Amino acid sequence: MTRKATSMFNDNKFKIGLFGMNCSGGLTMTLAPEYWDASWKNNLQAAKLADEAGLEFILPIGRWHGYGGITDTASATFETLTWASGLLAQTESIAIFGTVHVSMIGPVFCAKQMVTADHIGQGRFGLNIVSGWNVDEHEMHGIGIRDHDARYEYAEEWISIVKRIWAETESFDHKGKYFDLKGVKCKPKPYGDERPLLISAGNSPVGRAFAARHCDCLFTSIRELEELAGKVGDLKKLAPDTNAGIYASGHVITKATSKEAKDYYHYLVYDNGDWDAAEHTVQIRTKGGSSSGPKLAKMKEAIISGTGTYPVVGSYDEVVECFKFLAECGLNGMAIGLVNYIDDMPVIRDEILPRMQQVGLRG
């Protein structure tokens, strides 16, 4: 299989992936009993359901601390490269990403890990590059967090080394600002001698420029729908020649009718929401200098229902209409969180995907 033959390059106009299922609670901070149990057994079952349904990808979150409160969402997480390797071994078509904080792991060791995952998945592995923002997690690793622009400067050198490791057949030395390496080499090379797909989710100008230089997929956040088409248009101008799309992150809460969906949203957020966890999330994100941090104080609902990702709430038809609008704005797909990735997948498979096909979003 060539890289271009993988699901991320198929002809579907709006691709769908699962987001965050490697973390306890997924994206949701709710005390409702259907709160996601991120056991290995459940992750494997959800991955197989997504693969069989024809979803394009699975994207994990790299977390070391939880979000606090009673739920402490993401306090129990699987490390994403070994997690991806396990899922790639037991799926057939779906692309599975690892999420790596480049500040926490050296490029030589990580490059070898990713080659291993890529061979297990026969070219279906991809890398989500994270420059880092969580101060407490960096301190847990005994490393300081750099200022915003320096994080991307470090990431630039890190990924440049990794690309050389994957591509060059002879050993090489590297002496830069952050790394001084001697006799670097790696065998085997990535599957099929093509490097893994690279994605990044920087929203600042520096982060977007980094992604444009090094990545195949650009991820962006959705704040105001009226601004989205212009934002995506600007990103497309930066997109690399290898562009595999521009994606957003969101969470889907859907029922047969609009009223049922809104009632269920109220049940999750207002009847059972962990508001202390939402407050803690605001504090830790702003502490790390997140570019979107100041806006988070107004987003506690979205933090509880989906860790601040864009809420797609409504009937099956309304969800598909939303996806259609996002596609018309230029997005190529969305990584979605679900309240329960096993219980909710039959609805995605049997109700959402067929409707997407009917409106021309999927073949």
HELIX and SHEET records of a PDB file:
HELIX    1   1 ARG A    3  ALA A    5  5                                   3    
HELIX    2   2 SER A    7  PHE A    9  5                                   3    
HELIX    3   3 TRP A   40  ALA A   53  1                                  14    
HELIX    4   4 THR A   80  LEU A   88  1                                   9    
HELIX    5   5 VAL A  102  MET A  104  5                                   3    
HELIX    6   6 PRO A  107  ILE A  120  1                                  14    
HELIX    7   7 VAL A  135  MET A  140  1                                   6    
HELIX    8   8 HIS A  148  ALA A  167  1                                  20    
HELIX    9   9 TYR A  191  ASP A  193  5                                   3    
HELIX   10  10 PRO A  205  HIS A  214  1                                  10    
HELIX   11  11 LEU A  225  LEU A  238  1                                  14    
HELIX   12  12 SER A  258  HIS A  266  1                                   9    
HELIX   13  13 TYR A  267  ASP A  271  3                                   5    
HELIX   14  14 TRP A  275  LYS A  287  1                                  13    
HELIX   15  15 GLY A  293  LEU A  296  1                                   4    
HELIX   16  16 LYS A  300  GLY A  306  1                                   7    
HELIX   17  17 TYR A  316  GLU A  328  1                                  13    
HELIX   18  18 MET A  345  VAL A  347  1                                   3    
HELIX   19  19 ILE A  348  ILE A  352  3                                   5    
HELIX   20  20 LEU A  353  GLN A  358  1                                   6    
SHEET    1   A 9 TYR A 310  SER A 315  0                                        
SHEET    2   A 9 GLY A 245  LYS A 255  1                                        
SHEET    3   A 9 CYS A 217  THR A 220  1                                        
SHEET    4   A 9 LEU A 197  SER A 200  1                                        
SHEET    5   A 9 PHE A 125  VAL A 130  1                                        
SHEET    6   A 9 ALA A  95  HIS A 101  1                                        
SHEET    7   A 9 PHE A  57  LEU A  59  1                                        
SHEET    8   A 9 LYS A  15  PHE A  19  1                                        
SHEET    9   A 9 GLY A 333  GLY A 337  1                                        
SHEET    1   B 2 PHE A 172  LYS A 175  0                                        
SHEET    2   B 2 ASP A 180  VAL A 184 -1                                        
END                                                                             
